[in-house]
Amino acid sequence: MQSGGGGGEAWLRVSDERVWILVRIIHSDSAQITFTSEDGQTHTFPASQLNLCARNPQNLRDVDNLVSAPYADEANVVEAVELRYGRKNIYTFSGPVLIAVNPWSPLSIYGDDVQQAIDSEVRSRQDAMPHIYTIAAKSFSLMQRTGKRQSILISGESGAGKTESTKFVMNYLASACGTSAAKETAQQVLQSNPILEAFGNAKTLRNDNSSRFGKYIDMMIDHSTGAMSGCAIRTYLLERLRVTRVAPGERGFHIFYQLTQSRDSPLASECQLLPSTSFACLNPKHSVAGTAADAAAFSQTVRAFTLTGISETQQMQIFKIVSGILHLSNLEFIDNSGGDNGCEPRHPQIDVLQ
């Protein structure tokens, strides 16, 4: 803040809170600052006790790229992103970094027409609009021009939209690859998403489809032809604790509920499953039960298995392993110290485990 100034707007950080409030500076110098708050009251504090930052000019508060504005501190960034979000512009650039805010509703800002428009802007080296397609298009274009590997890092808090953003990038690259063979390979990669989500995603208090693991997707594309020759997906840091313990109000991995809701289907019928509320590892008293949506998701998982080349026999083996985990969670050991054995197993469906 400049000393001696008055009349300018600034953001004031509220002590001990991650909140900024808008104030108007009446006078400021190296010793103290006088300002009026939004409620019209005037306050004077020692300058050393205040955390202030100037507000961006009105014509630079809603920009496509935050580096175009004179101030890019936390308060001004939040204001710019909020203004854009209010106009359904969920994407904002900060230099080469794309900020995406989850809209929590479908938006008509994707599809072939949008992709073609962004492709044209990127190829002509224009400043393409902030969009997840722009990130993918620039990476693809740079790979073709330089012949060097490119990486896209997608990060954020739970519920921020990382999973959906990854799908948009993969969809773009699948379309950009051009040849039918490449598109077929890319589509197989995309079809793996329901499998990854079934075995690695779960409902949390903040997100109904939260990824409980990290993944590295290596898409192998010929830089000279743009054709995709293959893909590898590596997963890491799976939240294994969720297999045996579920917090109140949350759920275990989706596959548990998909199976129990589809227990009468041909592929799941041999697993001898019960409703999700019958299994101890799913915390039936305090967690969310399975729904009809889980049965529909199971059909998508089975279809994804088939499209990625996993046979019905292999699928059955996988589902039996998953159901075995569910059944084992109901296994109890009863003290039998008076007998020959120290304990005896007890299970409501003991024949299933034998």
N, C-alpha and C positions, 0 to 999 in steps of 0.2 A: 504494500500500500504506500502511496506517495504521501509525504508529510504536507500538512497545510491544506489539503484538498477538501472539498465539500460537495455534496450533491450527487456523488457517484454511488452506484449500487454495488454491494459486495455480499459475499456469502460468509456467514459466521458459523463456525463449528461449535455445536453445543457440547459443553464439557461432559465427558464420560459417556457420550452417546455418539453413535455413527449417524448423526443427523446434521444437516446444514440448513440454516434458516436465512432468508433474504432480509438484508438491512440496507438503510440508506445512510451513508456517511455524511455527517454534518461538519465535522472537523477532525483532523488527525494530525498528530505530530509524533515525535519520537517518544514522548512521555505518556500521552493518553489519547484516546479516541472517543469521540462522541457520535452516537448514531441513533436513529429511530428504528424501532422494530415494526413488524407488520401490524401490530395492534395500535400503532401510533404513539407509543410511549418513547421518551427520550432517555438514553442511558449514557453514562460516561464511565469508562474503565481504563486502568493502566494498560498501555499498549502491550506490555509483556504478558498480560493475562489472556489476550484474545488470539484466536486462530482465525484470521480473515484472509480471503482471497477475492480479488476483483471479479466482477461478473462480466462475461463476454458482451460486446455490443449487440443490440437487438438483431441486426442483420446477419450476425455470425453465430447465433445460438442454435440454428437448425441447419447443419451442413452435412453433406455426404461424407466428408472426410474431416475428422476432428483436428488434423494438423492445419487446416485452413483457418482455424480460429486462433486468436492470440493467446488464450488461456486453455490449457488442457489438464487442469487439476481435477480432483475427484468431483467437486461440486458442479463444475461446468460440464464435465463429461456426463454426469448423471442427468443434468437438465437437458442436454442435447439429445441423449438417447430417449429420455422420457417424452420430449416433444415429438420426436420422430415416431415413437411407438404409438402415440395418440393418433397419428395419421396413418396407421397401419404400415409404416416403414420400419420393419423389425431389424433391418440390417444397417450398420453404420461402419465406415472404415475409420481406423486410427492408424494412419500410415499403411503398411502392408497387412495389418491385422484386421480381421473382420469381427465386429461385435454383433452377436445375434441374440435377440431376446425372444424367448418362447411366447408365441401369441396365444397358445392354449385353444386355438380354433383353426380350422382349415382356411388358407388364404389362396387366392387365385393369382399367385405370383410365380408359378412353376409351369413346366410343360415345354413342348417343342418350340412354340413361338418365342417364349422368353429366352430359351437356350440359343436359338438362332440369332436373336438380336444381340445377345452378349457375345456370342462367337464373333460376329461382325465387328463389334467394338474392340475386342481384344486383338483380333488380327490386324486391324488398322492402327493399333497402338493408341487408341483413344482412352480417355479416362472412363472406364466402364462403371456402371452403377454398382453400388454396394449390394452384393448378392452372393450366396453360397456358390452359384454357378460361376461367378467371376473368379473366385479362388481356384476352382477346378479348371476353368478355361485357361487361366494364366499359367498354371502348373503344366498343363498339357502342352500349351504353346511353347513354353520355355524348354520343355523336354525335347520337343521336336527341333527347335532351333539350335540348341546347344549339345544335344545328345547326352545330357547329364541327368542323373536320377533326381527326382523331385519328391519332397515330403510335405504332407499336409497334417498339421497337428490340430486335433479338435479336443478341447478341454473345457471344463466348466463344472459347476455344482450339480448335484442331483436334481433332475427336472429341468435343466437348462436347455435340453434339446440335442445332446450329443449324438444319441442314436439316430434321430431323424436326420440330422445334418450329415452324418456318415452315409445314410441311404441316398441323400440327394447328390453327394459327391460321386458315389458309385454309379448311380443312375446316369449322371452326366457322362462319366468316362465310358460307360457301356455304350452310350449313343455315339460318343465321339470316335470310338474305335473304328467305325466304318464298315468293315467286311462282315458278312453274315456269320462266318466262323468265329470271328472275334466277338461279335455280339452274343453268340451262343455261349462262349466261354464266360463272358461278362455276366450274362443272365444266370448262369449256374452259380456264380459268386453271389449275385443278389439273392438267389433262392436259398442261400445258406443262412440268411438273416433270421428266418423263423426258427431254425434249429438253434442258433446261438442265443436267441432271445428265450426260447423255451427252457434251455438248460442253464442259462446264465443271468436271466433277468427275473426280477421279483417286484411285488408291490411293497412300497415303503410308505411312511406317513406323508412324504412330500411328492411321491411320483408313483403312478400305477404301473409303470414299465421301466423301472430303474435297472440299469446294467450294474451287476454286482461283480464285474470283472473288467480288466483292460484288454484291448485287442489291438494287434498290429496287423494291418492288411497290406500285403505286398502284391501289387498288381503289376505283372510283367508285360510291358508294352514295347514293341519295336519302334524306336524313335524315328526311323526313316519312313516306315509305312503307316505307323499309327495303329497297327494290328495288335490285339492282345493275344499272347501265347499261353498265358496261365496265371494262376493266382495262388497265394498261400496266406492262410489266416492263422496267426499265433495268438493264443489267449494266455493271460497271466493274472495273478493276484485274485483268483476266484475266492469269493467269500464263503469258505467251506463251512463256517460256523452255522450258516443259514440252513444247512442240510438237516441239522439236528435241533436247532433252537430258533424259534421265531418270536420276535418282540410283539407285545400287544398292539393290535391295530394294523400289523403288517402281515405278509404272507411269505411262505417258502418259495422256492423256484417254481416258475409257471408250470413246468412239466408235471409236477405232482398233482396239480389241480386239473390239468388237461386230461391226465390219465384217469383220475377218479371220476370226472364228469363224463368220460367216454368209456366207462367200464363195460358197457354192453356192446361196444363196437367189436368187429371181428379181430382186430389186432390187439385189443386190450382185454378181451373176454377171458383169456387163459390166465390172466394175472390174478383173478379172484379178488378184485378190489372192492372196497366199501366206499361210502362218501368220505370226502376229505375231513369231515368232523370226527371221523372214527380213528384217526391216526395221531398218536401222541406227539410226534415230531412236528406236526403242523399247528401245535398249540390251539386245539379246537375251542377252548373256552374263551380265548381272548383275541384270536385272529379272525381274518375274513374268510368265509367259506367259499367253495367253488361255485361258479355260476354257469349259465348257458353259454356265455361268451368263451369260457374255457373249452367247452366242447367244440365250438367253431374253430378256436385256435389250434386244437389238436388236429383237426382235419388239415389245417395249413402246415403244421409240423410234419405230418405224414406225407403230404404232397411234396414238401421240400426234401424230405429224405429220398423219395422216389426220384425226383428230378436231379438230385446230386449223385445218383447211382447206388444208393443203399437199398439192398433187396429187402423184401418182406421178411425173410428169415432173419436177416441181421437186425431189422427193426424190432422184431419180436424179442430177440435176445436183449436188446437195449431196454425195451419196456419192462421185461422181466427183472432186470437188474434194478431199475428204478422202483418197481413195485416191491422188490425184496427189501429195499431200504425202508419203505413205508411200513411193511409188515414187521421188520426187526425193531422198529421204534415202539411197537406194542408189546415186545417181549419183556417179561418180568422174571426175576429169579427169587424164588421163595425159600426161606431158610428151612433146611431139613437136617439140622445138626444131630437129631436123634437117629437118623438113618445112616445108611452106608455112604450116601453122598452128602456133600456139604449144602447143596441147594438143588432145587428142581425148577426147570423152566416152566413158565405159565404164559399162555398166549391164547386169545379168543379164537384164533384160527390156526391152532398148532399144526394141523395136518398140512397147511399151506407151506410151512417152513421145512417139513420133513422130506 
